[in-house]
Amino acid sequence: MTQDNDDGATPLRREPLGPVPSAAGLPAEASADEEFADELLGAHNPRHRVTFGPLAFFTGFLAAIATFSLAVILISVLGGTFSWRQVLPTFGMAVVVLLYAGAIGLVVGAPIAFLLGLALRPVRNQGLHVLAFFLVISAVAWLIFSAMYGGAALETVWLACLIGACAAVGRASVWKLVDVYD
């Protein structure tokens, strides 16, 4: 495995612990299963330049929902007159938002992010990954809000962009946790 270094040093190359099974000659279903198994076991597939494991996935998920919760706190504090009596309720609201964002993110956002991560494996440039997470998650959130609120599409753009920005922060937070191959 190769680690992406910002200092220009030669990347570290680690070999898989065991033999890498070949998917040649297997049916398409078995080939997809083999690729998934290789991904879980950390084996290198030459078509995949960027791979991620459970640690990177869950770290990105937690970073995204924590960023969303902090953004809601900032919007709440900056959006009104500040009083010290509001500090405790604001943090209480942040915990509730964190729980709701985690639940909704687990059901809706995490599967989309997982599929997007799988689709972006051939792309080595992680900056493009972060951009894709912002654009795709924003678009999906906007489409969901538009369908839910019927016709109020423009009013939901800002919230959709906030959700996309939080997803991009989540992806950027795992920049060093993914394996990058040459």
N, CA, C and O of each residue as an XYZ file, in Angstrom:
728
protein
N       0.847     -1.182      0.000
C       0.000      0.000      0.000
C       0.882      1.230      0.000
O       1.987      1.204      0.541
N       0.430      2.247     -0.568
C       1.210      3.457     -0.668
C       0.507      4.564      0.099
O      -0.702      4.755     -0.037
N       1.246      5.270      0.880
C       0.707      6.402      1.611
C       0.999      7.666      0.812
O       2.094      7.815      0.269
N       0.045      8.563      0.736
C       0.215      9.813      0.021
C       0.933     10.792      0.941
O       0.404     11.150      1.993
N       2.121     11.224      0.562
C       2.894     12.147      1.383
C       2.871     13.519      0.750
O       3.057     13.657     -0.459
N       2.641     14.543      1.574
C       2.640     15.909      1.077
C       4.055     16.477      0.982
O       4.271     17.488      0.315
N       5.027     15.830      1.649
C       6.365     16.385      1.673
C       7.198     15.997      0.452
O       8.364     16.378      0.356
N       6.616     15.248     -0.475
C       7.317     14.869     -1.689
C       8.214     13.663     -1.529
O       8.890     13.265     -2.478
N       8.236     13.067     -0.335
C       9.077     11.898     -0.109
C       8.519     10.706     -0.872
O       7.353     10.690     -1.267
N       9.371      9.713     -1.070
C       8.958      8.502     -1.757
C       7.882      7.812     -0.934
O       8.055      7.622      0.270
N       6.774      7.434     -1.563
C       5.701      6.795     -0.813
C       6.146      5.454     -0.238
O       6.983      4.758     -0.813
N       5.571      5.115      0.897
C       5.845      3.851      1.561
C       5.058      2.751      0.872
O       3.855      2.901      0.659
N       5.704      1.656      0.522
C       5.028      0.555     -0.172
C       4.941     -0.616      0.790
O       5.960     -1.105      1.278
N       3.697     -1.073      1.065
C       3.466     -2.248      1.896
C       2.800     -3.299      1.037
O       1.900     -2.990      0.256
N       3.229     -4.526      1.173
C       2.659     -5.632      0.411
C       1.554     -6.278      1.224
O       1.589     -6.229      2.453
N       0.567     -6.886      0.565
C      -0.480     -7.599      1.287
C       0.124     -8.755      2.083
O       1.163     -9.297      1.708
N      -0.536     -9.131      3.189
C      -0.025    -10.177      4.055
C      -0.070    -11.555      3.411
O       0.795    -12.387      3.690
N      -1.035    -11.813      2.575
C      -1.173    -13.122      1.957
C      -1.269    -12.999      0.460
O      -1.192    -11.901     -0.092
N      -1.439    -14.132     -0.198
C      -1.581    -14.073     -1.653
C      -2.885    -13.394     -2.036
O      -3.902    -13.532     -1.357
N      -2.832    -12.663     -3.130
C      -4.010    -11.963     -3.626
C      -4.707    -12.874     -4.628
O      -4.137    -13.189     -5.673
N      -5.947    -13.309     -4.324
C      -6.623    -14.206     -5.255
C      -7.004    -13.474     -6.535
O      -7.340    -12.290     -6.515
N      -6.947    -14.188     -7.629
C      -7.307    -13.623     -8.917
C      -8.767    -13.889     -9.201
O      -9.273    -14.968     -8.891
N      -9.457    -12.917     -9.791
C     -10.867    -13.075    -10.133
C     -11.026    -13.510    -11.582
O     -12.149    -13.591    -12.081
N      -9.913    -13.794    -12.270
C      -9.984    -14.176    -13.678
C     -10.668    -15.533    -13.814
O     -10.409    -16.452    -13.036
N     -11.530    -15.647    -14.794
C     -12.210    -16.903    -15.052
C     -13.450    -17.117    -14.206
O     -14.141    -18.121    -14.376
N     -13.745    -16.208    -13.311
C     -14.940    -16.340    -12.475
C     -16.091    -15.579    -13.114
O     -15.863    -14.640    -13.876
N     -17.323    -15.973    -12.814
C     -18.452    -15.203    -13.326
C     -18.426    -13.780    -12.781
O     -17.727    -13.497    -11.808
N     -19.197    -12.873    -13.415
C     -19.210    -11.462    -13.020
C     -19.615    -11.291    -11.561
O     -19.064    -10.435    -10.869
N     -20.567    -12.090    -11.080
C     -20.998    -11.971     -9.681
C     -19.856    -12.342     -8.745
O     -19.627    -11.659     -7.747
N     -19.149    -13.400     -9.053
C     -18.034    -13.812     -8.215
C     -16.925    -12.770     -8.272
O     -16.269    -12.512     -7.263
N     -16.706    -12.169     -9.439
C     -15.686    -11.142     -9.572
C     -16.004     -9.946     -8.679
O     -15.113     -9.415     -8.017
N     -17.244     -9.527     -8.657
C     -17.645     -8.409     -7.788
C     -17.471     -8.790     -6.326
O     -17.030     -7.975     -5.516
N     -17.816    -10.024     -5.989
C     -17.635    -10.486     -4.616
C     -16.161    -10.542     -4.246
O     -15.778    -10.192     -3.130
N     -15.342    -10.982     -5.183
C     -13.904    -11.034     -4.929
C     -13.341     -9.631     -4.711
O     -12.515     -9.414     -3.824
N     -13.795     -8.685     -5.524
C     -13.329     -7.311     -5.355
C     -13.729     -6.776     -3.998
O     -12.932     -6.120     -3.329
N     -14.968     -7.051     -3.581
C     -15.425     -6.594     -2.271
C     -14.597     -7.246     -1.166
O     -14.202     -6.582     -0.208
N     -14.337     -8.533     -1.299
C     -13.532     -9.228     -0.305
C     -12.107     -8.681     -0.288
O     -11.526     -8.493      0.781
N     -11.542     -8.423     -1.471
C     -10.199     -7.843     -1.529
C     -10.169     -6.498     -0.818
O      -9.214     -6.177     -0.112
N     -11.219     -5.720     -1.012
C     -11.298     -4.408     -0.395
C     -11.341     -4.534      1.125
O     -10.659     -3.789      1.830
N     -12.138     -5.471      1.632
C     -12.242     -5.666      3.075
C     -10.930     -6.174      3.667
O     -10.565     -5.813      4.786
N     -10.227     -7.009      2.912
C      -8.983     -7.587      3.410
C      -7.773     -6.709      3.135
O      -6.674     -7.006      3.603
N      -7.959     -5.647      2.390
C      -6.866     -4.726      2.126
C      -5.965     -5.140      0.977
O      -4.876     -4.587      0.819
N      -6.394     -6.098      0.175
C      -5.582     -6.511     -0.970
C      -5.623     -5.425     -2.044
O      -6.589     -4.668     -2.144
N      -4.590     -5.365     -2.820
C      -4.479     -4.312     -3.839
C      -5.081     -4.771     -5.164
O      -4.713     -5.820     -5.692
N      -5.983     -3.999     -5.680
C      -6.537     -4.207     -7.014
C      -5.942     -3.103     -7.887
O      -6.093     -1.929     -7.549
N      -5.281     -3.423     -8.981
C      -4.584     -2.395     -9.762
C      -5.493     -1.312    -10.327
O      -5.018     -0.220    -10.637
N      -6.788     -1.584    -10.469
C      -7.701     -0.555    -10.980
C      -8.083      0.455     -9.898
O      -8.582      1.535    -10.214
N      -7.858      0.124     -8.649
C      -8.258      0.998     -7.550
C      -7.047      1.757     -7.023
O      -6.149      1.181     -6.410
N      -7.042      3.044     -7.273
C      -5.921      3.860     -6.838
C      -6.107      4.374     -5.413
O      -5.121      4.644     -4.728
N      -7.346      4.514     -4.953
C      -7.633      4.979     -3.598
C      -8.587      3.985     -2.956
O      -9.668      3.722     -3.483
N      -8.187      3.440     -1.826
C      -9.061      2.526     -1.096
C      -9.221      3.019      0.334
O      -8.370      3.737      0.859
N     -10.309      2.627      0.943
C     -10.583      3.045      2.314
C     -11.093      1.850      3.098
O     -11.659      0.909      2.541
N     -10.884      1.910      4.378
C     -11.347      0.850      5.257
C     -12.408      1.369      6.212
O     -12.830      2.520      6.107
N     -12.837      0.537      7.133
C     -13.875      0.948      8.086
C     -13.465      2.141      8.937
O     -14.302      2.992      9.241
N     -12.198      2.224      9.329
C     -11.755      3.357     10.148
C     -11.947      4.675      9.405
O     -12.469      5.635      9.971
N     -11.535      4.726      8.152
C     -11.695      5.943      7.360
C     -13.168      6.264      7.155
O     -13.569      7.425      7.241
N     -13.974      5.246      6.884
C     -15.393      5.479      6.632
C     -16.083      6.066      7.870
O     -16.792      7.068      7.772
N     -15.874      5.447      9.022
C     -16.556      5.918     10.226
C     -15.985      7.236     10.740
O     -16.711      8.044     11.320
N     -14.698      7.455     10.532
C     -14.105      8.738     10.906
C     -14.709      9.861     10.071
O     -15.063     10.911     10.606
N     -14.827      9.648      8.771
C     -15.444     10.646      7.902
C     -16.893     10.903      8.263
O     -17.346     12.047      8.248
N     -17.626      9.841      8.587
C     -19.031      9.973      8.981
C     -19.152     10.811     10.254
O     -19.965     11.732     10.315
N     -18.349     10.495     11.264
C     -18.409     11.248     12.522
C     -17.974     12.697     12.329
O     -18.550     13.600     12.935
N     -16.973     12.925     11.500
C     -16.534     14.301     11.231
C     -17.630     15.094     10.534
O     -17.832     16.271     10.833
N     -18.335     14.459      9.611
C     -19.405     15.158      8.882
C     -20.555     15.533      9.806
O     -21.039     16.664      9.751
N     -21.005     14.607     10.657
C     -22.143     14.948     11.524
C     -21.730     15.910     12.631
O     -22.539     16.734     13.060
N     -20.486     15.823     13.103
C     -20.009     16.785     14.103
C     -19.913     18.183     13.494
O     -20.256     19.169     14.145
N     -19.447     18.268     12.251
C     -19.373     19.564     11.562
C     -20.764     20.157     11.379
O     -20.953     21.359     11.563
N     -21.736     19.329     11.020
C     -23.103     19.809     10.858
C     -23.645     20.336     12.184
O     -24.284     21.387     12.222
N     -23.393     19.613     13.262
C     -23.862     20.047     14.576
C     -23.226     21.377     14.985
O     -23.909     22.258     15.505
N     -21.929     21.520     14.752
C     -21.256     22.782     15.059
C     -21.778     23.919     14.197
O     -21.910     25.047     14.671
N     -22.073     23.635     12.946
C     -22.626     24.666     12.064
C     -23.991     25.123     12.564
O     -24.305     26.313     12.510
N     -24.796     24.200     13.045
C     -26.109     24.574     13.572
C     -25.957     25.436     14.826
O     -26.726     26.376     15.022
N     -24.979     25.130     15.674
C     -24.712     25.971     16.854
C     -24.340     27.381     16.408
O     -24.872     28.363     16.926
N     -23.423     27.476     15.445
C     -22.999     28.796     14.977
C     -24.156     29.573     14.366
O     -24.299     30.769     14.620
N     -24.972     28.920     13.574
C     -26.126     29.593     12.980
C     -27.075     30.057     14.074
O     -27.624     31.155     13.991
N     -27.271     29.242     15.089
C     -28.159     29.603     16.191
C     -27.623     30.789     16.984
O     -28.370     31.709     17.318
N     -26.336     30.765     17.282
C     -25.740     31.839     18.083
C     -25.652     33.130     17.274
O     -25.975     34.205     17.780
N     -25.213     33.025     16.011
C     -25.042     34.221     15.189
C     -26.363     34.761     14.643
O     -26.447     35.924     14.248
N     -27.375     33.927     14.623
C     -28.644     34.324     14.031
C     -29.571     35.102     14.955
O     -30.628     35.559     14.519
N     -29.208     35.257     16.188
C     -30.091     35.968     17.115
C     -29.275     36.764     18.113
O     -28.045     36.801     18.055
N     -29.981     37.394     19.019
C     -29.293     38.142     20.072
C     -28.741     37.144     21.071
O     -29.403     36.165     21.418
N     -27.537     37.393     21.529
C     -26.880     36.448     22.418
C     -27.190     36.787     23.863
O     -27.162     37.948     24.271
N     -27.481     35.763     24.616
C     -27.691     35.886     26.052
C     -27.038     34.679     26.707
O     -27.090     33.575     26.166
N     -26.430     34.878     27.859
C     -25.778     33.770     28.551
C     -26.777     32.691     28.959
O     -26.399     31.540     29.177
N     -28.042     33.061     29.062
C     -29.074     32.075     29.402
C     -29.286     31.095     28.257
O     -29.867     30.030     28.463
N     -28.831     31.429     27.065
C     -29.021     30.560     25.904
C     -27.879     29.572     25.690
O     -27.972     28.710     24.816
N     -26.813     29.679     26.464
C     -25.648     28.837     26.231
C     -25.974     27.361     26.461
O     -25.719     26.528     25.591
N     -26.530     27.037     27.613
C     -26.849     25.646     27.911
C     -27.892     25.069     26.952
O     -27.697     23.961     26.454
N     -28.995     25.780     26.673
C     -29.933     25.240     25.689
C     -29.337     25.085     24.287
O     -29.712     24.173     23.550
N     -28.424     25.961     23.924
C     -27.799     25.852     22.611
C     -26.962     24.580     22.523
O     -27.007     23.882     21.511
N     -26.203     24.274     23.564
C     -25.426     23.033     23.552
C     -26.331     21.812     23.633
O     -26.023     20.772     23.051
N     -27.444     21.930     24.349
C     -28.424     20.847     24.365
C     -28.996     20.613     22.977
O     -29.181     19.473     22.551
N     -29.277     21.714     22.273
C     -29.769     21.609     20.907
C     -28.718     20.957     19.997
O     -29.056     20.188     19.098
N     -27.451     21.274     20.242
C     -26.387     20.686     19.428
C     -26.325     19.176     19.608
O     -26.080     18.444     18.649
N     -26.546     18.707     20.827
C     -26.548     17.262     21.068
C     -27.726     16.608     20.342
O     -27.583     15.543     19.741
N     -28.887     17.255     20.406
C     -30.062     16.718     19.711
C     -29.825     16.712     18.200
O     -30.146     15.733     17.527
N     -29.269     17.793     17.668
C     -28.967     17.864     16.234
C     -27.945     16.793     15.864
O     -28.062     16.164     14.812
N     -26.944     16.580     16.719
C     -25.947     15.547     16.462
C     -26.595     14.164     16.380
O     -26.246     13.361     15.515
N     -27.533     13.892     17.276
C     -28.216     12.591     17.258
C     -29.100     12.440     16.017
O     -29.091     11.395     15.366
N     -29.859     13.486     15.695
C     -30.692     13.427     14.492
C     -29.848     13.343     13.226
O     -30.154     12.564     12.324
N     -28.787     14.145     13.158
C     -27.915     14.109     11.980
C     -27.265     12.736     11.861
O     -27.111     12.216     10.756
N     -26.886     12.149     12.984
C     -26.300     10.815     12.953
C     -27.283      9.773     12.461
O     -26.927      8.902     11.668
N     -28.540      9.859     12.937
C     -29.549      8.878     12.519
C     -29.890      9.030     11.042
O     -29.921      8.047     10.302
N     -30.142     10.250     10.620
C     -30.488     10.486      9.210
C     -29.275     10.213      8.327
O     -29.402      9.633      7.249
N     -28.099     10.634      8.790
C     -26.882     10.394      8.030
C     -26.571      8.915      7.886
O     -26.047      8.480      6.860
N     -26.893      8.143      8.916
C     -26.639      6.704      8.853
C     -27.553      6.021      7.848
O     -27.143      5.087      7.158
N     -28.794      6.489      7.768
C     -29.767      5.866      6.865
C     -29.650      6.383      5.437
O     -29.769      5.608      4.487
N     -29.419      7.677      5.275
C     -29.404      8.276      3.933
C     -27.983      8.606      3.473
O     -27.568      8.183      2.394
N     -27.244      9.349      4.277
C     -25.946      9.851      3.845
C     -24.848      8.812      3.756
O     -24.064      8.819      2.807
N     -24.779      7.915      4.735
C     -23.697      6.927      4.752
C     -23.732      5.997      3.540
O     -22.683      5.751      2.944
N     -24.904      5.467      3.151
C     -24.893      4.628      1.939
C     -24.476      5.391      0.684
O     -23.770      4.854     -0.169
N     -24.912      6.638      0.575
C     -24.522      7.438     -0.593
C     -23.019      7.703     -0.568
O     -22.348      7.594     -1.595
N     -22.497      8.050      0.601
C     -21.060      8.303      0.723
C     -20.252      7.036      0.444
O     -19.198      7.100     -0.189
N     -20.737      5.894      0.908
C     -20.039      4.630      0.664
C     -19.992      4.328     -0.836
O     -18.939      3.981     -1.371
N     -21.133      4.461     -1.506
C     -21.178      4.197     -2.947
C     -20.326      5.202     -3.718
O     -19.658      4.841     -4.687
N     -20.350      6.457     -3.289
C     -19.523      7.472     -3.934
C     -18.039      7.165     -3.735
O     -17.239      7.316     -4.659
N     -17.677      6.735     -2.531
C     -16.291      6.343     -2.276
C     -15.855      5.184     -3.149
O     -14.734      5.170     -3.658
N     -16.747      4.202     -3.327
C     -16.429      3.079     -4.209
C     -16.271      3.542     -5.653
O     -15.372      3.085     -6.359
N     -17.141      4.445     -6.090
C     -17.078      4.939     -7.465
C     -15.819      5.759     -7.721
O     -15.330      5.806     -8.850
N     -15.296      6.397     -6.695
C     -14.130      7.265     -6.863
C     -12.796      6.542     -6.664
O     -11.747      7.185     -6.707
N     -12.807      5.244     -6.452
C     -11.553      4.508     -6.230
C     -10.549      4.655     -7.365
O      -9.353      4.721     -7.081
N     -10.956      4.712     -8.634
C      -9.947      4.872     -9.696
C      -9.316      6.270     -9.739
O      -8.294      6.450    -10.401
N      -9.888      7.252     -9.062
C      -9.402      8.636     -9.106
C      -8.392      8.833     -7.981
O      -8.741      8.739     -6.805
N      -7.144      9.106     -8.343
C      -6.090      9.255     -7.336
C      -6.141     10.603     -6.624
O      -5.805     10.677     -5.442
N      -6.544     11.654     -7.298
C      -6.546     13.007     -6.745
C      -7.633     13.133     -5.670
O      -8.826     13.114     -5.975
N      -7.207     13.259     -4.423
C      -8.166     13.318     -3.331
C      -8.909     14.646     -3.263
O      -9.989     14.725     -2.678
N      -8.346     15.674     -3.850
C      -9.065     16.945     -3.936
C     -10.345     16.788     -4.756
O     -11.374     17.389     -4.449
N     -10.259     15.964     -5.811
C     -11.454     15.675     -6.601
C     -12.462     14.860     -5.797
O     -13.669     14.996     -5.999
N     -11.984     14.023     -4.897
C     -12.888     13.275     -4.016
C     -13.682     14.240     -3.135
O     -14.900     14.118     -3.006
N     -12.975     15.200     -2.529
C     -13.632     16.171     -1.654
C     -14.651     16.983     -2.444
O     -15.770     17.195     -1.977
N     -14.273     17.438     -3.635
C     -15.195     18.193     -4.490
C     -16.408     17.351     -4.872
O     -17.539     17.834     -4.834
N     -16.173     16.098     -5.237
C     -17.278     15.212     -5.608
C     -18.218     14.980     -4.433
O     -19.435     14.935     -4.619
N     -17.679     14.834     -3.234
C     -18.539     14.663     -2.059
C     -19.402     15.899     -1.857
O     -20.591     15.781     -1.563
N     -18.814     17.093     -2.012
C     -19.614     18.310     -1.869
C     -20.720     18.358     -2.921
O     -21.887     18.567     -2.589
N     -20.358     18.168     -4.173
C     -21.335     18.312     -5.255
C     -22.421     17.239     -5.216
O     -23.605     17.554     -5.339
N     -22.034     15.984     -5.047
C     -23.016     14.894     -5.094
C     -23.931     14.927     -3.879
O     -25.148     14.809     -4.023
N     -23.368     15.086     -2.687
C     -24.206     15.106     -1.478
C     -25.101     16.331     -1.475
O     -26.253     16.243     -1.051
N     -24.604     17.473     -1.936
C     -25.459     18.675     -2.040
C     -26.617     18.434     -3.003
O     -27.763     18.773     -2.708
N     -26.309     17.850     -4.149
C     -27.355     17.593     -5.147
C     -28.394     16.608     -4.628
O     -29.594     16.813     -4.815
N     -27.943     15.551     -3.984
C     -28.891     14.562     -3.450
C     -29.745     15.184     -2.353
O     -30.958     14.978     -2.322
N     -29.127     15.942     -1.456
C     -29.896     16.601     -0.392
C     -30.919     17.565     -0.996
O     -32.066     17.618     -0.553
N     -30.500     18.323     -2.003
C     -31.413     19.267     -2.638
C     -32.585     18.541     -3.308
O     -33.729     18.987     -3.218
N     -32.294     17.423     -3.978
C     -33.366     16.647     -4.613
C     -34.335     16.074     -3.577
O     -35.547     16.072     -3.790
N     -33.803     15.594     -2.472
C     -34.670     15.063     -1.409
C     -35.530     16.178     -0.829
O     -36.735     15.999     -0.649
N     -34.926     17.323     -0.534
C     -35.700     18.440      0.013
C     -36.736     18.940     -0.975
O     -37.858     19.267     -0.586
N     -36.375     19.003     -2.246
C     -37.320     19.455     -3.265
C     -38.510     18.515     -3.362
O     -39.650     18.955     -3.511
N     -38.240     17.219     -3.276
C     -39.333     16.248     -3.329
C     -40.195     16.323     -2.071
O     -41.415     16.172     -2.143
N     -39.569     16.554     -0.929
C     -40.319     16.608      0.325
C     -41.166     17.869      0.438
O     -42.297     17.819      0.923
N     -40.631     18.985     -0.003
C     -41.307     20.266      0.181
C     -41.970     20.774     -1.076
O     -42.510     21.881     -1.072
N     -41.951     20.023     -2.135
C     -42.634     20.325     -3.379
C     -42.673     21.775     -3.799
O     -43.519     22.534     -3.327
N     -41.797     22.161     -4.655
C     -41.837     23.500     -5.224
C     -41.017     24.523     -4.472
O     -40.797     25.618     -4.990
N     -40.556     24.218     -3.279
C     -39.758     25.163     -2.503
C     -38.273     24.873     -2.697
O     -37.496     24.876     -1.742
N     -37.897     24.624     -3.936
C     -36.540     24.158     -4.218
C     -35.470     25.202     -3.904
O     -34.419     24.852     -3.368
N     -35.707     26.458     -4.218
C     -34.679     27.478     -4.007
C     -34.414     27.728     -2.524
O     -33.291     28.056     -2.142
N     -35.422     27.577     -1.705
C     -35.234     27.815     -0.273
C     -34.372     26.741      0.374
O     -33.809     26.963      1.446
N     -34.264     25.600     -0.253
C     -33.509     24.499      0.337
C     -32.075     24.407     -0.173
O     -31.326     23.532      0.262
N     -31.680     25.283     -1.079
C     -30.325     25.226     -1.645
C     -29.271     25.438     -0.562
O     -28.267     24.727     -0.527
N     -29.493     26.410      0.321
C     -28.501     26.704      1.352
C     -28.309     25.535      2.302
O     -27.177     25.201      2.652
N     -29.404     24.910      2.724
C     -29.299     23.759      3.614
C     -28.623     22.589      2.898
O     -27.791     21.898      3.487
N     -28.974     22.368      1.648
C     -28.336     21.298      0.881
C     -26.832     21.555      0.733
O     -26.033     20.625      0.838
N     -26.448     22.807      0.491
C     -25.026     23.140      0.375
C     -24.306     22.980      1.719
O     -23.144     22.575      1.754
N     -24.987     23.294      2.817
C     -24.400     23.083      4.136
C     -24.148     21.595      4.375
O     -23.094     21.214      4.885
N     -25.106     20.764      4.009
C     -24.945     19.316      4.160
C     -23.816     18.813      3.262
O     -23.010     17.983      3.684
N     -23.756     19.307      2.033
C     -22.662     18.926      1.131
C     -21.307     19.376      1.651
O     -20.323     18.645      1.536
N     -21.247     20.582      2.228
C     -19.983     21.069      2.790
C     -19.546     20.202      3.965
O     -18.359     19.921      4.123
N     -20.497     19.779      4.782
C     -20.159     18.898      5.908
C     -19.668     17.543      5.408
O     -18.754     16.963      5.995
N     -20.262     17.035      4.337
C     -19.789     15.779      3.741
C     -18.376     15.956      3.189
O     -17.546     15.055      3.316
N     -18.100     17.098      2.583
C     -16.758     17.370      2.059
C     -15.742     17.466      3.199
O     -14.615     16.988      3.065
N     -16.131     18.077      4.311
C     -15.249     18.128      5.483
C     -14.988     16.711      5.995
O     -13.865     16.373      6.369
N     -16.036     15.891      6.007
C     -15.865     14.501      6.424
C     -14.896     13.761      5.527
O     -14.054     13.009      6.018
N     -14.994     13.959      4.217
C     -14.075     13.291      3.289
C     -12.669     13.850      3.431
O     -11.695     13.098      3.383
N     -12.553     15.145      3.603
C     -11.230     15.747      3.767
C     -10.567     15.291      5.070
O      -9.341     15.219      5.147
N     -11.364     14.986      6.082
C     -10.803     14.573      7.366
C     -10.123     13.213      7.303
O      -9.332     12.881      8.186
N     -10.415     12.425      6.281
C      -9.802     11.091      6.172
C      -8.740     11.049      5.083
O      -8.360      9.972      4.624
N      -8.268     12.198      4.673
C      -7.283     12.304      3.606
C      -6.089     11.388      3.870
O      -5.613     10.724      2.950
N      -5.600     11.341      5.100
C      -4.424     10.537      5.441
C      -4.786      9.112      5.872
O      -3.889      8.295      6.080
N      -6.065      8.798      6.008
C      -6.473      7.468      6.431
C      -6.759      6.510      5.272
O      -6.922      5.308      5.485
N      -6.820      7.031      4.065
C      -7.060      6.172      2.910
C      -5.724      5.721      2.335
O      -4.698      6.372      2.535
N      -5.747      4.612      1.626
C      -4.554      4.092      0.963
C      -4.552      4.562     -0.477
O      -5.527      4.374     -1.205
N      -3.450      5.177     -0.884
C      -3.319      5.697     -2.241
C      -2.233      4.907     -2.954
O      -1.098      4.822     -2.484
N      -2.595      4.330     -4.092
C      -1.679      3.524     -4.894
C      -1.253      4.293     -6.132
O      -2.006      5.108     -6.666
N      -0.046      4.025     -6.576
C       0.462      4.667     -7.801
C      -0.024      3.963     -9.018
O       0.303      4.364    -10.135
